[in-house]
Amino acid sequence: MWNAAHEQRRLYLARGDRLPSAFDQINQLTELRAEVPWLAEVPRNVCAQVLVELDAAWQRHFKRLARRPRWKKKGRDPVAITEPHPRVFRVTLGGVAFPKVGTIRAILHRPIVGDPKRCTLTREVDQWFVSIQCEQAVPEPERRPGPVVAIDRGVTNLLGDSDGRLVPNPKHLDASLRRLAHAQRVLARRTKGSQRRARARLRVAKLHRTIRRQRAHVLHVLSARYAKSHGVVIVERLHVAG
């Protein structure tokens, strides 16, 4: 769906014509779903949301906030399945009812607070997650009393603050580098298209996911600690890529 709509926009751009908007492409969905049988098996709202996200990506490109959208490739670009209309999906005690999929068993690790607005299914390696976006009225946050702290980011040390505290860099990648290198060598020896290569690729992806979650865990713990113990947190504007 993404690649077909992306190709249409590239053709219009090459001819010098006005690019079709998300509304224009959504109006063509009925005809397209009649021509492509497997596309009709996907909920229409999900297809329309893909076109909305593609249009937003092009708008960011025109504003020079991002590069031009690229093609989606199977196995490289995970695509989120989003149902943007709250009356179509339903959250139950045992899971989530999604259109044309049915009731999906899910572990609801937090209660639904507010009015559910959209439901998104995402896949991370071999795990599936459902995200429910809710709308609720919240009061304006009050300024919290507490000391001021300034944080400086580094390489050898993850950060140092004005209180004299140094947090060493845990270097999760270095700790898992030996296992990761072995898994990648095994993957390189496998025959392309074989089941053994698929299992080896899954193992490499799981190791990368573990490292990514370890990094995120450290940042969440540190940010929560500073937010609870200080009233103002100052962080330098650092150009990390440079």
C-alpha positions in Angstrom: 0.0 0.0 0.0 2.8 2.4 1.0 4.9 1.6 -2.1 2.0 1.8 -4.5 1.0 5.3 -3.2 4.6 6.4 -3.1 5.2 5.4 -6.7 2.1 7.4 -7.8 3.5 10.5 -6.1 6.9 10.0 -7.8 5.2 9.8 -11.2 3.2 12.9 -10.6 6.4 14.7 -9.4 8.3 13.6 -12.5 5.6 15.0 -14.8 5.5 18.2 -12.9 1.9 17.8 -11.9 0.4 18.6 -8.5 1.0 15.8 -6.0 -2.2 13.9 -5.0 -3.1 14.5 -1.4 -4.0 11.9 1.2 -7.6 12.7 0.5 -7.2 12.1 -3.2 -5.5 8.7 -2.7 -8.0 7.6 -0.1 -10.8 8.3 -2.6 -9.1 5.8 -5.0 -9.0 3.0 -2.3 -12.4 1.5 -3.3 -11.3 1.0 -6.9 -7.9 -0.3 -5.9 -9.3 -2.8 -3.3 -11.7 -4.1 -6.0 -8.7 -4.8 -8.4 -6.4 -6.3 -5.7 -8.1 -9.1 -3.8 -5.6 -9.4 -0.9 -5.8 -5.7 -0.2 -9.5 -6.1 0.4 -8.8 -8.4 3.3 -7.1 -5.5 5.1 -9.5 -3.1 7.0 -10.1 0.0 4.9 -9.3 2.4 7.7 -5.9 0.8 8.1 -5.1 1.4 4.4 -6.3 5.0 4.7 -4.1 5.6 7.7 -1.1 4.4 5.7 -1.9 7.0 3.1 -2.2 9.7 5.8 1.2 8.7 7.2 2.8 8.8 3.7 1.4 12.2 3.1 2.8 13.5 6.4 6.2 12.1 5.5 6.1 14.0 2.2 5.0 17.2 3.9 8.0 16.8 6.3 10.3 16.4 3.3 8.9 19.6 1.6 9.5 21.5 4.8 13.1 20.2 4.9 12.5 18.5 8.2 13.3 15.0 6.8 14.5 13.2 3.7 12.2 12.1 1.0 10.2 9.0 2.0 11.8 5.8 0.9 10.4 2.4 -0.3 9.2 0.0 2.4 11.1 -3.3 2.3 9.9 -6.6 3.8 12.1 -7.6 6.8 13.6 -4.1 7.1 10.8 -1.6 7.6 8.2 -2.6 10.2 4.8 -1.2 9.4 2.4 -0.3 12.2 -1.2 -1.4 11.7 -3.4 1.5 13.0 -7.2 1.7 13.3 -7.9 5.4 13.7 -11.6 5.2 14.5 -12.5 4.3 18.1 -15.9 2.8 17.2 -14.4 0.0 15.2 -12.0 -1.6 17.8 -12.9 -2.6 21.3 -10.8 -3.3 24.4 -12.0 -6.2 26.6 -10.7 -7.8 29.7 -9.1 -10.7 27.8 -7.7 -8.7 24.9 -8.5 -6.4 22.0 -11.1 -6.8 19.2 -9.6 -5.6 16.0 -11.5 -5.3 12.7 -11.2 -8.4 10.3 -8.8 -10.0 12.8 -11.2 -10.7 15.7 -10.4 -10.8 19.4 -6.7 -10.9 20.1 -5.6 -12.2 23.4 -3.4 -9.5 25.1 -1.9 -8.8 28.5 -3.2 -5.4 29.5 -0.4 -4.1 31.8 -2.2 -0.9 32.6 -5.9 0.2 32.8 -7.4 2.3 30.0 -7.7 5.9 31.3 -9.7 8.4 29.2 -11.5 7.9 25.8 -9.7 5.5 23.5 -9.1 7.2 20.1 -6.9 4.8 18.1 -5.4 1.3 18.2 -2.0 0.4 16.8 -0.6 -3.1 16.4 3.2 -3.3 16.1 5.7 -6.2 15.7 9.1 -6.1 17.4 11.1 -9.1 16.2 9.0 -12.0 17.4 6.7 -10.0 19.8 3.5 -8.2 19.1 2.3 -5.1 21.0 -0.9 -3.1 21.0 -1.0 0.6 21.8 -4.2 2.3 22.7 -4.1 6.1 22.3 -6.5 7.8 24.7 -7.7 11.3 25.2 -8.2 12.8 28.7 -8.3 16.1 30.4 -5.4 16.8 32.7 -4.7 19.9 34.8 -1.8 22.2 34.1 1.3 20.9 35.9 2.5 22.9 38.8 6.1 23.9 39.1 7.7 21.5 41.5 9.9 22.8 44.3 13.4 21.5 44.5 17.0 22.2 43.7 18.4 22.9 40.2 20.7 20.4 38.5 22.7 20.7 35.3 23.6 17.6 33.3 26.6 17.2 31.0 26.7 14.1 28.7 29.9 12.3 27.9 31.4 9.2 26.4 33.5 7.5 29.1 30.9 8.6 31.6 27.3 8.5 30.5 26.7 11.8 32.3 27.9 14.1 35.0 25.8 16.6 36.9 26.4 19.8 38.9 26.0 17.8 42.2 29.3 16.1 41.4 27.8 12.8 40.5 29.3 10.7 37.6 27.3 7.9 36.0 29.6 5.5 34.1 28.7 4.4 30.7 27.4 0.8 31.0 28.4 0.0 27.4 25.8 -2.6 26.8 27.0 -3.2 23.2 30.5 -4.0 24.3 29.1 -6.5 26.9 27.1 -8.3 24.2 29.6 -7.9 21.4 31.1 -11.4 21.6 27.7 -13.1 21.4 26.5 -10.7 18.7 29.6 -11.3 16.6 29.2 -15.1 16.9 25.5 -14.8 15.9 26.3 -12.7 12.9 29.0 -15.1 11.7 26.5 -18.0 11.9 24.0 -15.9 9.9 26.6 -15.1 7.2 27.2 -18.9 6.7 23.5 -19.8 6.3 22.0 -20.2 2.8 19.8 -17.4 1.7 16.1 -18.3 1.8 16.6 -21.3 4.2 14.8 -21.9 7.5 18.2 -22.0 9.3 19.0 -18.6 8.0 15.6 -17.3 9.2 16.3 -18.7 12.7 19.9 -17.2 12.7 18.5 -13.9 11.7 15.9 -14.0 14.4 18.7 -14.6 17.0 20.7 -11.6 15.8 17.5 -9.4 15.9 16.8 -10.6 19.5 20.3 -9.6 20.6 19.9 -6.2 19.1 16.5 -5.8 20.8 18.0 -6.8 24.2 20.8 -4.2 23.8 18.3 -1.5 22.8 16.0 -2.3 25.8 19.0 -2.2 28.2 19.9 1.3 27.0 16.3 2.5 27.3 16.0 1.0 30.8 19.1 3.0 32.0 17.7 6.2 30.6 14.3 5.7 32.0 15.7 5.0 35.5 18.0 8.1 35.4 15.3 10.4 34.0 12.8 9.3 36.6 15.3 9.8 39.4 16.1 13.4 38.4 12.5 14.2 37.8 11.6 13.1 41.4 14.5 14.7 43.2 14.9 18.1 41.4 12.7 21.0 40.5 14.6 22.1 37.4 16.8 20.0 35.1 19.1 21.7 32.6 20.6 19.7 29.8 23.2 21.0 27.3 22.2 21.4 23.7 24.7 18.9 22.3 25.1 18.0 18.6 25.5 14.3 19.2 26.0 13.3 15.5 29.0 15.7 15.3 
